[in-house]
Amino acid sequence: MSVFIKIFGVVLVLAGLALSWSPIPLGIVLIPIGLAMIVATSKTARKWLHRRRENNPKFDRWMKKMEGKVPERFSKPLRRTDADSGTGNDKG
């Protein structure tokens, strides 16, 4: 089941990237939802996203902004990768 969730997450991220340039930037919401789905099912992806957020403060600020715009179910896994949260490991 987690393989399907990961694949669907990747599809959402790719669709979000494609739609982010449209007049109505729906992709801005699809990208964090797709990332949350991937991060929720993969420890490797969680560590990777945590490192990206640590190394790129602008991206980290954007992700924090998006955490408030997506439903709680999707923002919770993203908060685990916060650059200020430590190591990006599972903490509940």
Secondary structure, DSSP 8 states (H G I E B T S, - for coil): -HHHHHHHHHHHHHHHHHHTTSSS-THHHHHHHHHHHHHHH-HHHHHHHHHHHHH-HHHHHHHHHHHTTS-HHHHHHHHTT-TTSSS-----
